[in-house]
Amino acid sequence: MKKHRRHIIAIVVTALISVTLYAARTNSDRLSLLQPLLEYNHPFSPDTPVDSIIAWEKLLEPELQKEQQYPLLFQINLLTVQALITEGNISLAINQANQMYQKAREMDYPLGIALALHAIGNTYLSSSTPQVAIKSYKEALEIIQKLPHANQYIKTILSQFILTKLNYHQMTDIEDNIRELESVINKDTNPQDDFHLVYCQAFYRIQMHHLPEALNYIRQTEQISRQHQYPYFHLMIKYLYSRYYTESKEYTQALTTLDELLSHTKAANSYRSLQVLKDRAHILTLMGNSKEACEAYEIFNTYKDSLDAMNYIRQINELHTLYQIDKNELDNLNRQKTILYWSWFTILFIV
């Protein structure tokens, strides 16, 4: 009889441990998949699509809040804002960024405020207001540069700041900005950071029409990408080549490169496709193909309208997802309580 009791107790305890470990392991796995995105400034990966980022944030936030892992929490919040933008959920992204900012202000948490300003800048950029986005990035930098041990965050914000200025031909102090990025990156030994620095240098040379130097830097980004094979690097290089070919008036090659890029971004119904489609229409205009350019602009507008419509559908789906997550968590909690109750009941009955 005692032998059977021990077996039953062992089974019950094992069940309890399994339930606890399963929950912990799941969150641990999520964090391990998100960590490279945070560390290397990638908005997504094949293992971590944008849908997963959005859903996982809701599951991870209570635990990170409880454990007071605020730097990680705000980084994941920022990543989620970018994921929402990528999916076309601009309204939800704006709400998320504002919630980040309010939460950081209430906590009087400078790092959180800076990351929230970065997120707000991203939402402005996605809403075609680059000047305000640049101001948000600058304000974020001014805050974060005063904080100790903040190089990781400075690199991320400064890279975005530089690329946004370059993309919209805001060249004031751009050389100083690139030198600052180089100085910050030289303090660390992370080879992936070199990619963002070399990318900024290549983009700057393209905008200044220093094309031989630009091509040299583009080839350096390719070399880094071969050593660290992240899909996002590949897409960034494709876009850089399209700008290089456009500036060097190799318009046919630029169109081919943009079409290759579209095959990746459009399949994901991404807002990133809009910039590519717009660039494509612009190149056709430069080539003097007025009819094709008009058709390309029509495709751009139609696709933009379809993404805007999908945005509202996704917002509704997001509400359903949040409800389902809350319901599942409540069900899991009740299930664990039931297991715990019957475990103690069984143990007391046997003993």
C-alpha positions in Angstrom: 0.0 0.0 0.0 2.8 2.4 0.9 4.5 1.6 -2.4 1.3 2.6 -4.3 1.1 5.8 -2.3 4.6 6.7 -3.2 3.9 6.1 -6.9 0.8 8.3 -6.8 2.6 11.1 -5.0 5.4 10.9 -7.5 3.0 11.1 -10.4 1.2 14.1 -8.9 4.4 16.0 -8.2 5.7 15.2 -11.7 2.5 16.6 -13.2 2.8 19.8 -11.2 6.4 20.2 -12.1 5.7 19.5 -15.8 3.0 22.2 -16.0 5.3 24.8 -14.4 8.3 23.9 -16.5 6.2 23.9 -19.7 5.1 27.5 -19.1 8.6 28.7 -18.1 10.2 26.9 -21.0 7.7 28.4 -23.5 8.5 32.0 -22.4 12.2 31.2 -22.3 12.0 29.9 -25.9 10.2 33.1 -27.0 12.8 35.3 -25.4 15.7 33.3 -27.0 14.1 33.8 -30.4 13.5 37.5 -29.9 17.0 38.2 -28.5 18.9 38.2 -31.8 16.3 40.6 -33.2 16.9 43.0 -30.3 20.7 42.5 -30.3 21.2 43.0 -34.1 18.5 45.5 -34.8 16.4 43.2 -37.0 12.6 43.7 -37.3 11.9 40.0 -38.0 13.4 36.6 -38.9 12.2 33.4 -40.5 12.0 31.9 -37.0 10.2 35.0 -35.6 7.7 36.4 -38.1 5.9 39.7 -37.2 2.7 37.9 -36.2 4.6 36.0 -33.5 6.3 39.2 -32.2 2.9 40.8 -31.7 1.4 37.8 -29.9 4.4 37.0 -27.8 4.7 40.6 -26.4 1.3 40.1 -24.8 2.4 36.8 -23.2 5.8 38.1 -22.0 4.9 41.5 -20.7 3.3 40.4 -17.4 6.3 38.3 -16.5 8.8 40.9 -17.5 6.8 43.5 -15.5 6.7 41.3 -12.5 10.5 40.6 -12.6 11.2 44.3 -13.3 13.1 43.5 -16.5 12.3 47.0 -17.8 15.1 47.3 -20.4 14.0 44.1 -22.1 10.3 45.0 -21.7 10.6 48.3 -23.5 12.9 46.8 -26.2 10.2 44.2 -26.9 7.5 47.0 -26.9 9.6 48.9 -29.5 10.0 45.7 -31.6 6.2 45.2 -31.4 5.5 48.7 -32.7 7.7 48.0 -35.7 6.0 44.7 -36.2 2.6 46.4 -36.2 3.9 48.9 -38.7 5.3 46.2 -41.0 1.8 44.5 -41.0 0.1 47.8 -41.8 -1.5 48.2 -38.3 -0.5 51.9 -38.1 -3.3 52.9 -35.7 -2.4 50.1 -33.3 1.3 51.0 -33.6 0.6 54.6 -32.7 -1.5 53.5 -29.7 1.3 51.1 -28.6 4.0 53.8 -28.9 1.9 56.3 -26.9 1.3 53.7 -24.2 5.0 53.0 -24.0 5.7 56.7 -23.6 3.0 57.2 -20.9 4.2 54.2 -19.0 7.8 55.3 -19.1 6.8 58.8 -18.0 4.8 57.5 -15.1 7.8 55.3 -14.1 10.2 58.3 -14.5 12.3 55.9 -16.6 14.6 57.7 -19.0 15.6 54.6 -21.0 11.9 53.7 -21.5 11.2 57.3 -22.6 14.0 57.2 -25.1 12.8 53.9 -26.6 9.3 55.1 -26.7 10.4 58.2 -28.6 12.2 55.9 -31.0 8.9 54.0 -31.4 6.9 57.2 -31.9 9.5 58.3 -34.6 8.9 55.0 -36.4 5.1 55.6 -36.4 5.7 59.1 -37.8 8.0 57.7 -40.5 5.3 55.1 -41.5 2.8 58.0 -41.7 4.9 59.9 -44.3 6.0 62.6 -41.8 9.8 62.1 -41.8 10.6 65.6 -40.4 8.7 64.8 -37.2 10.2 61.3 -37.1 13.7 62.8 -37.3 12.9 65.1 -34.4 11.7 62.2 -32.3 14.9 60.2 -33.0 17.0 63.2 -32.1 15.1 63.7 -28.9 15.6 60.0 -28.1 19.3 60.3 -28.7 19.6 63.3 -26.5 18.1 61.4 -23.6 19.9 58.1 -24.1 23.3 59.6 -24.6 23.2 60.8 -21.0 22.7 57.2 -19.7 25.5 54.8 -18.6 26.0 51.6 -20.5 23.7 52.7 -23.3 25.8 52.0 -26.4 23.5 49.2 -27.6 20.5 51.5 -27.7 22.5 54.5 -29.1 23.6 52.3 -32.0 20.1 51.3 -32.9 18.5 54.8 -32.7 21.5 56.5 -34.4 21.4 54.1 -37.3 17.7 54.8 -37.8 18.3 58.5 -37.4 21.0 58.5 -40.1 19.2 56.3 -42.6 16.0 58.4 -42.3 17.9 61.6 -42.9 19.7 60.2 -45.9 16.5 58.7 -47.4 14.9 62.2 -47.2 18.0 64.2 -48.2 18.3 65.8 -44.8 22.1 66.2 -45.0 22.7 68.7 -42.2 25.4 67.3 -39.8 25.1 63.9 -41.5 28.9 63.4 -41.6 29.1 64.1 -37.8 26.2 61.6 -37.2 28.1 58.9 -39.1 31.3 59.6 -37.3 29.4 59.4 -34.0 28.0 56.0 -35.0 31.5 54.8 -36.0 32.8 56.0 -32.6 30.1 54.1 -30.7 30.5 50.9 -32.7 34.3 51.0 -32.3 33.8 50.7 -28.5 32.2 47.2 -29.0 33.3 44.1 -30.9 30.0 43.0 -32.4 30.7 42.3 -36.1 27.0 42.7 -36.9 27.2 46.4 -35.9 29.7 46.9 -38.7 27.0 46.1 -41.2 24.8 49.1 -40.1 27.8 51.4 -40.1 29.0 50.3 -43.6 25.4 50.5 -44.9 25.1 54.1 -43.7 28.4 55.0 -45.3 27.3 53.4 -48.6 24.0 55.2 -48.6 25.7 58.5 -47.8 28.1 58.0 -50.8 25.1 57.2 -53.1 23.3 60.4 -52.0 26.5 62.4 -52.6 27.0 60.7 -56.0 30.3 59.3 -55.0 29.5 56.1 -56.8 32.8 54.2 -56.9 33.1 54.6 -53.1 29.5 53.7 -52.7 30.0 50.4 -54.6 33.0 49.6 -52.5 30.9 50.0 -49.3 28.0 48.0 -50.8 30.4 45.1 -51.4 31.6 45.3 -47.8 28.0 44.9 -46.7 27.7 41.8 -48.9 30.9 40.4 -47.3 29.5 40.9 -43.8 26.2 39.4 -44.9 27.9 36.3 -46.2 29.6 35.9 -42.8 26.3 36.5 -40.9 23.5 35.3 -43.0 20.4 37.2 -41.8 17.6 37.5 -44.4 17.0 41.1 -43.3 20.6 42.0 -44.3 19.9 40.5 -47.8 16.8 42.7 -48.3 18.6 45.8 -47.1 21.4 45.2 -49.6 18.9 44.7 -52.4 17.4 48.1 -51.6 20.8 49.7 -51.5 21.7 48.3 -54.9 18.4 49.7 -56.3 19.4 53.2 -55.1 22.9 52.8 -56.5 21.6 51.7 -59.9 19.1 54.6 -59.9 21.8 57.1 -59.1 24.2 55.7 -61.8 21.3 55.8 -64.3 21.3 52.0 -64.8 17.5 52.1 -64.7 16.8 48.6 -66.1 19.0 47.0 -63.5 17.4 49.2 -60.8 13.9 47.9 -61.9 15.1 44.3 -61.9 16.5 44.7 -58.3 13.2 46.3 -57.1 11.2 43.5 -58.6 13.3 41.0 -56.8 12.8 42.9 -53.6 9.0 43.1 -54.2 8.8 39.3 -54.4 9.8 39.2 -50.7 8.0 42.2 -49.3 4.8 42.0 -51.2 4.3 38.3 -50.3 4.2 39.4 -46.6 1.6 42.2 -47.4 4.2 44.6 -45.9 4.0 48.3 -45.8 7.7 48.2 -46.9 6.4 47.3 -50.4 4.9 50.8 -50.7 8.3 52.5 -50.8 9.6 49.9 -53.3 6.5 50.4 -55.5 6.9 54.2 -55.3 10.6 53.9 -56.2 9.7 51.7 -59.2 7.2 54.2 -60.5 9.8 57.0 -60.1 12.4 55.1 -62.1 9.9 54.5 -64.9 9.3 58.3 -65.0 13.1 58.9 -65.2 13.2 56.4 -68.1 10.6 58.5 -69.9 8.0 55.6 -69.9 5.1 57.8 -69.0 2.4 55.2 -69.6 4.1 52.5 -67.6 4.9 55.1 -64.8 1.2 56.0 -64.6 0.3 52.3 -64.4 2.9 51.8 -61.7 1.6 54.7 -59.6 -2.0 53.3 -60.0 -0.6 49.9 -58.7 1.0 51.8 -55.8 -2.2 53.6 -54.9 -4.3 50.4 -55.2 -1.9 48.4 -53.1 -1.8 51.2 -50.5 -5.7 51.3 -50.3 -5.8 47.5 -49.9 -3.3 47.6 -47.1 -5.3 50.4 -45.4 -8.4 48.3 -45.6 -6.6 45.3 -44.3 -5.4 47.5 -41.4 -8.9 47.8 -40.1 -9.5 44.1 -40.4 -6.3 43.4 -38.6 -7.2 45.7 -35.7 -10.4 43.7 -35.2 -8.4 40.5 -35.4 -6.0 41.9 -32.8 -8.8 42.5 -30.4 -10.0 38.9 -30.9 -6.4 37.7 -30.4 -6.1 39.6 -27.1 -9.4 38.2 -25.9 -8.3 34.7 -26.8 -4.9 35.1 -25.1 -6.6 36.4 -21.9 -9.1 33.5 -22.1 -6.4 30.9 -22.6 -4.3 32.3 -19.7 -7.4 32.2 -17.5 -8.1 28.6 -18.5 -4.5 27.6 -17.9 -4.6 29.3 -14.5 -7.8 27.5 -13.5 -6.4 24.2 -14.8 -3.3 24.7 -12.7 -5.4 25.5 -9.6 -7.4 22.3 -10.2 -4.3 20.2 -10.5 -2.9 21.8 -7.4 -6.1 21.3 -5.5 -6.4 17.6 -6.4 -2.7 17.0 -5.7 -3.0 18.2 -2.2 -6.3 16.4 -1.7 -4.7 13.1 -2.9 -1.6 13.6 -0.8 -3.7 14.3 2.3 -6.0 11.4 1.6 -3.1 9.0 1.2 -1.0 10.2 4.1 
